Amino acid sequence: MAKEIGIIVGSLREGSLNRLVAKTFESILPKEYEATWIEIGDLPLYNEDLDQGEIPAEWQRLRDTVQNVAGVMFFTPEYNRSVPAALKNAIDVGSRPMGENVWGGKPALVVSASSGAIGGFGANHHLRQSLVFVDMPTLQQPEAYIGNVPQHLDGDHFDQSTTQFFSTILDSYLDFLERFTN
Protein backbone atom coordinates (compact mmCIF):
# COMPACT_ATOMS: atom_id res chain seq x y z
CA MET A 1 0.00 0.00 0.00
CA ALA A 2 1.31 3.45 -0.96
CA LYS A 3 2.17 5.99 1.73
CA GLU A 4 0.01 9.08 1.55
CA ILE A 5 1.74 12.44 1.46
CA GLY A 6 -0.31 15.59 1.87
CA ILE A 7 0.11 18.49 -0.51
CA ILE A 8 -0.92 21.96 0.63
CA VAL A 9 -0.68 24.96 -1.68
CA GLY A 10 -0.76 28.36 0.01
CA SER A 11 -1.94 30.22 -3.06
CA LEU A 12 -5.65 30.00 -3.82
CA ARG A 13 -5.54 31.33 -7.36
CA GLU A 14 -6.30 29.01 -10.23
CA GLY A 15 -3.15 29.92 -12.17
CA SER A 16 -0.88 29.66 -9.14
CA LEU A 17 2.79 29.03 -9.87
CA ASN A 18 3.00 27.12 -6.58
CA ARG A 19 0.13 24.85 -7.63
CA LEU A 20 2.05 24.14 -10.85
CA VAL A 21 5.19 23.32 -8.83
CA ALA A 22 3.13 21.06 -6.54
CA LYS A 23 1.61 19.23 -9.52
CA THR A 24 5.11 18.66 -10.88
CA PHE A 25 6.22 17.21 -7.54
CA GLU A 26 3.15 14.96 -7.57
CA SER A 27 3.98 13.77 -11.09
CA ILE A 28 7.49 12.65 -10.05
CA LEU A 29 6.47 10.87 -6.85
CA PRO A 30 7.63 7.25 -6.89
CA LYS A 31 4.85 4.63 -7.05
CA GLU A 32 5.33 3.79 -3.35
CA TYR A 33 3.77 7.17 -2.49
CA GLU A 34 0.41 8.73 -3.20
CA ALA A 35 -0.37 12.44 -3.14
CA THR A 36 -3.35 13.62 -1.11
CA TRP A 37 -4.32 17.19 -1.93
CA ILE A 38 -5.40 19.11 1.14
CA GLU A 39 -7.51 22.08 0.11
CA ILE A 40 -7.46 25.09 2.42
CA GLY A 41 -9.39 27.79 0.55
CA ASP A 42 -12.77 26.98 2.08
CA LEU A 43 -11.66 26.88 5.74
CA PRO A 44 -13.50 29.38 7.93
CA LEU A 45 -11.05 31.59 9.82
CA TYR A 46 -9.98 30.01 13.08
CA ASN A 47 -12.09 31.18 16.01
CA GLU A 48 -11.73 29.28 19.28
CA ASP A 49 -15.44 29.78 20.01
CA LEU A 50 -16.26 27.52 17.05
CA ASP A 51 -14.21 24.71 18.63
CA GLN A 52 -16.56 24.62 21.64
CA GLY A 53 -19.61 23.12 19.93
CA GLU A 54 -20.27 21.68 16.53
CA ILE A 55 -17.12 22.51 14.61
CA PRO A 56 -17.18 23.53 10.95
CA ALA A 57 -17.17 20.50 8.63
CA GLU A 58 -14.27 22.03 6.66
CA TRP A 59 -12.13 22.09 9.81
CA GLN A 60 -12.92 18.46 10.55
CA ARG A 61 -12.08 17.48 6.95
CA LEU A 62 -8.67 19.17 7.23
CA ARG A 63 -7.94 17.60 10.62
CA ASP A 64 -8.98 14.11 9.47
CA THR A 65 -6.98 14.34 6.25
CA VAL A 66 -3.81 15.55 7.96
CA GLN A 67 -4.21 12.85 10.61
CA ASN A 68 -4.14 10.19 7.87
CA VAL A 69 -1.09 11.30 5.87
CA ALA A 70 2.49 10.25 6.59
CA GLY A 71 3.91 13.72 5.90
CA VAL A 72 3.07 17.06 4.32
CA MET A 73 4.62 19.02 1.47
CA PHE A 74 3.86 22.75 1.63
CA PHE A 75 4.09 24.96 -1.46
CA THR A 76 3.79 28.67 -0.79
CA PRO A 77 4.13 32.04 -2.44
CA GLU A 78 5.31 35.03 -0.48
CA TYR A 79 2.81 37.71 0.48
CA ASN A 80 4.32 40.75 2.22
CA ARG A 81 7.39 38.74 3.34
CA SER A 82 5.22 36.06 4.92
CA VAL A 83 2.81 33.25 4.07
CA PRO A 84 -0.69 33.75 2.67
CA ALA A 85 -3.44 34.08 5.28
CA ALA A 86 -5.16 30.89 4.09
CA LEU A 87 -2.04 28.83 4.80
CA LYS A 88 -1.53 30.30 8.27
CA ASN A 89 -5.22 29.71 9.00
CA ALA A 90 -4.88 26.03 8.00
CA ILE A 91 -1.98 25.61 10.40
CA ASP A 92 -4.02 27.24 13.18
CA VAL A 93 -7.08 25.06 12.47
CA GLY A 94 -4.98 21.87 12.51
CA SER A 95 -3.17 22.78 15.72
CA ARG A 96 -6.29 23.34 17.80
CA PRO A 97 -7.98 22.78 20.15
CA MET A 98 -5.11 22.67 22.63
CA GLY A 99 -3.77 19.15 22.97
CA GLU A 100 -5.22 17.95 19.65
CA ASN A 101 -2.56 19.14 17.18
CA VAL A 102 -2.80 16.98 14.02
CA TRP A 103 0.47 18.33 12.63
CA GLY A 104 2.69 16.98 15.41
CA GLY A 105 5.40 14.58 14.26
CA LYS A 106 4.47 14.77 10.56
CA PRO A 107 7.64 15.30 8.48
CA ALA A 108 7.32 18.43 6.35
CA LEU A 109 8.82 19.85 3.19
CA VAL A 110 8.63 23.59 2.52
CA VAL A 111 8.89 24.80 -1.06
CA SER A 112 8.39 28.44 -1.98
CA ALA A 113 8.11 29.65 -5.55
CA SER A 114 7.68 33.03 -7.15
CA SER A 115 8.22 34.95 -10.34
CA GLY A 116 10.76 37.06 -8.42
CA ALA A 117 14.44 36.35 -7.96
CA ILE A 118 14.44 35.34 -4.28
CA GLY A 119 11.82 32.61 -4.68
CA GLY A 120 9.71 33.37 -1.63
CA PHE A 121 12.58 33.28 0.86
CA GLY A 122 10.65 35.22 3.52
CA ALA A 123 7.55 33.04 3.30
CA ASN A 124 9.66 29.90 3.40
CA HIS A 125 11.26 30.94 6.67
CA HIS A 126 8.07 32.25 8.26
CA LEU A 127 6.35 28.96 7.50
CA ARG A 128 9.23 27.03 9.03
CA GLN A 129 8.83 29.09 12.21
CA SER A 130 5.19 28.01 12.56
CA LEU A 131 6.05 24.39 11.76
CA VAL A 132 8.59 24.32 14.60
CA PHE A 133 5.85 25.34 17.04
CA VAL A 134 3.36 22.71 15.77
CA ASP A 135 6.09 20.05 16.07
CA MET A 136 6.64 19.21 12.42
CA PRO A 137 10.19 18.06 11.70
CA THR A 138 11.10 19.90 8.50
CA LEU A 139 13.67 19.03 5.84
CA GLN A 140 16.53 21.51 6.09
CA GLN A 141 18.58 20.67 2.98
CA PRO A 142 18.32 21.13 0.11
CA GLU A 143 16.54 24.44 0.58
CA ALA A 144 13.72 24.94 -1.87
CA TYR A 145 13.34 28.55 -3.03
CA ILE A 146 12.20 28.46 -6.64
CA GLY A 147 12.76 31.89 -8.16
CA ASN A 148 12.07 33.29 -11.61
CA VAL A 149 9.54 30.51 -12.22
CA PRO A 150 8.28 31.77 -15.63
CA GLN A 151 11.84 31.50 -17.01
CA HIS A 152 11.85 27.76 -16.23
CA LEU A 153 8.55 26.97 -17.93
CA ASP A 154 7.77 25.63 -21.36
CA GLY A 155 4.01 26.14 -21.40
CA ASP A 156 2.69 24.35 -18.30
CA HIS A 157 5.80 22.20 -17.86
CA PHE A 158 9.13 22.89 -16.26
CA ASP A 159 12.36 22.52 -18.18
CA GLN A 160 14.49 19.44 -17.61
CA SER A 161 17.04 21.02 -15.27
CA THR A 162 14.32 22.47 -13.02
CA THR A 163 12.47 19.16 -12.92
CA GLN A 164 15.75 17.46 -12.00
CA PHE A 165 16.20 19.96 -9.16
CA PHE A 166 12.66 19.12 -8.00
CA SER A 167 13.60 15.41 -8.07
CA THR A 168 16.65 16.11 -5.90
CA ILE A 169 14.48 17.95 -3.37
CA LEU A 170 11.82 15.23 -3.45
CA ASP A 171 14.34 12.40 -3.04
CA SER A 172 15.83 14.14 0.00
CA TYR A 173 12.38 14.68 1.47
CA LEU A 174 11.33 11.06 0.96
CA ASP A 175 14.53 9.84 2.66
CA PHE A 176 13.78 12.25 5.52
CA LEU A 177 10.16 11.05 5.70
CA GLU A 178 11.22 7.41 5.87
CA ARG A 179 13.43 8.07 8.88
CA PHE A 180 10.36 9.26 10.79
CA THR A 181 7.75 6.81 9.50
CA ASN A 182 9.54 3.44 9.59
RARA-V970896 format. One record per pair of residues at least 6 apart in sequence whose C-alpha atoms are under 6 Angstrom apart, sorted by the first residue. I is the first residue (numbers start at 1). J is the second residue. If there is no record, write none. Layout:
I|J ; I|J
This chain:
2|32 ; 2|33 ; 2|34 ; 3|33 ; 3|34 ; 4|33 ; 4|34 ; 4|35 ; 4|69 ; 4|70 ; 5|35 ; 5|36 ; 5|69 ; 5|70 ; 5|71 ; 5|72 ; 6|35 ; 6|36 ; 6|37 ; 6|69 ; 6|72 ; 7|37 ; 7|38 ; 7|72 ; 7|73 ; 8|38 ; 8|74 ; 9|75 ; 9|76 ; 10|76 ; 10|87 ; 18|75 ; 18|113 ; 43|58 ; 46|93 ; 63|94 ; 67|102 ; 71|106 ; 71|107 ; 71|108 ; 72|108 ; 73|108 ; 73|109 ; 74|109 ; 74|110 ; 75|111 ; 75|112 ; 76|112 ; 77|112 ; 77|113 ; 77|114 ; 77|120 ; 78|120 ; 78|123 ; 81|122 ; 81|123 ; 82|122 ; 82|123 ; 82|126 ; 83|123 ; 94|101 ; 94|102 ; 95|101 ; 104|134 ; 104|135 ; 104|136 ; 105|135 ; 105|136 ; 106|136 ; 107|136 ; 107|137 ; 107|138 ; 107|177 ; 108|138 ; 109|138 ; 109|139 ; 111|144 ; 112|120 ; 112|124 ; 112|145 ; 113|119 ; 113|120 ; 113|145 ; 113|146 ; 113|147 ; 114|120 ; 114|147 ; 114|149 ; 115|147 ; 115|148 ; 115|149 ; 116|147 ; 116|148 ; 117|147 ; 117|148 ; 118|147 ; 119|145 ; 119|146 ; 119|147 ; 152|158 ; 152|159 ; 153|159
